[in-house]
Amino acid sequence: MYAAVQRYEGVTDPAEAGRRVAEGFVPLLRQVPGFVAYYWVDAGDGVMVSTSVFEDQAGAEESVRRAAGFVRDNLATLLPDPTQVTAGQVVAAG
């Protein structure tokens, strides 16, 4: 399995960002081959974190690509700061 973790800082409206992600992005992500799970977390203080889990590296990379497009087209005013992306192979899970 592979995971991609994205950190968003300076979020101006976490509730609205969550709504848009749930209604618009999650359905797009579920269409990516190898989809396992997705989580969107409000970490407080204008920080939100997403975690995408896929069966293979290609799926994780596609999730990062789709996230960038979705943020650009639907969340730019809510997520004004550059996204921090970390991705790699899952080496332990529970």
ABEGO torsion letter per residue (X at the ends): XBBBBBBBBGBABAAAAAAAAAAAAAAAAAABBGBABBBBBBAEGGBBBBBBBBABAAAAAAAAAAAAAAAAAAAAAABABBBBBBBEBBABBX
